[in-house]
Amino acid sequence: MRIFLLVCTFIIQSNASVSQGKLIYAKECLSCHINGKYFASTKKAKEWKHLFIKKDNKDKLANLHLNIEEAKESWSYFNSQDYSHQKKHLKNLLQKYSSDRGKHNSCY
């Protein structure tokens, strides 16, 4: 029984959470991407998924930010372990509120 509870806890914690993604977005992204409510709807779910594919040790979203001088404020975040652990939540949030997924009540 203990093993079952342990496995269930691990599965629940390893799943990406939209609500967790909203908190991360508000903390890390909202200062630059002011229109957070509509930000996710600027791309389709497949496009968001594509931005989270790893390329050269970083995913495309991180590389995009790390290669733009205007995004210098976010460089420490995209190079951190926090981003590595939190990106699944961001991906889930952005895909859920993407342009091809319906209504976009709140995204931040």
C-alpha positions in Angstrom: 0.0 0.0 0.0 2.9 2.4 0.8 4.4 1.8 -2.6 1.1 2.5 -4.3 0.7 5.9 -2.4 4.3 6.8 -3.2 3.8 6.0 -6.9 0.5 8.1 -7.0 2.3 11.0 -5.3 5.1 10.9 -7.8 2.7 10.8 -10.7 0.7 13.7 -9.4 3.8 15.8 -8.8 5.4 15.0 -12.2 2.4 16.1 -14.2 2.4 19.6 -15.6 -0.1 22.0 -14.0 -1.8 24.9 -15.7 -2.3 26.7 -12.4 1.4 26.3 -11.5 2.1 27.6 -15.0 0.0 30.7 -14.4 2.0 31.4 -11.2 5.3 31.0 -13.0 4.2 33.1 -15.9 3.1 35.9 -13.5 6.4 35.8 -11.7 8.8 35.3 -14.6 7.2 36.5 -17.8 4.6 39.1 -17.1 7.1 42.0 -16.7 8.1 41.7 -20.4 5.0 40.1 -21.9 2.6 42.5 -20.5 -0.5 41.2 -22.4 -0.3 37.9 -20.7 -4.0 37.2 -21.1 -3.6 37.1 -24.8 0.0 36.0 -25.1 -0.7 32.2 -25.3 -3.3 32.8 -28.0 -0.6 34.2 -30.3 0.4 30.7 -31.4 -1.2 27.3 -31.9 -0.6 24.5 -29.4 1.7 22.7 -31.9 3.8 25.9 -32.2 4.2 26.2 -28.5 5.1 22.5 -28.3 7.8 23.1 -31.0 9.3 26.0 -28.9 9.9 23.6 -26.0 11.9 21.1 -28.1 15.6 20.9 -27.0 18.2 22.3 -29.3 21.9 22.7 -28.3 21.3 21.9 -24.6 18.4 24.4 -24.3 15.0 24.4 -25.7 14.1 26.8 -28.5 12.1 29.2 -26.2 15.1 29.6 -23.9 17.5 30.1 -26.9 15.2 32.7 -28.3 15.3 34.7 -25.1 19.1 34.1 -24.6 19.8 35.5 -28.1 17.9 38.7 -27.8 19.5 41.7 -26.0 16.1 43.1 -25.1 15.5 39.9 -23.1 18.7 40.3 -21.0 16.6 40.6 -17.8 15.4 37.0 -18.3 18.8 35.4 -19.1 19.5 34.3 -15.5 16.0 32.6 -15.4 16.5 30.7 -18.7 19.9 29.5 -17.5 18.6 28.4 -14.1 17.5 25.0 -12.8 14.2 26.7 -11.9 13.4 27.0 -15.6 14.4 23.4 -16.3 12.0 22.3 -13.6 9.2 24.7 -14.4 9.1 24.7 -18.2 6.6 21.7 -18.3 4.1 23.9 -16.4 4.7 26.9 -18.8 4.3 24.6 -21.8 1.1 23.2 -20.5 -0.3 26.7 -19.8 0.6 28.1 -23.2 -0.7 25.1 -25.0 -4.0 25.1 -23.1 -4.7 28.7 -23.9 -3.3 28.6 -27.5 -5.3 30.0 -30.4 -6.6 26.6 -31.5 -7.8 25.5 -28.1 -10.9 27.7 -27.6 -11.6 30.3 -25.0 -8.9 32.3 -23.2 -10.5 33.5 -20.0 -7.3 34.0 -18.0 -3.7 33.2 -18.7 -1.9 34.9 -15.9 
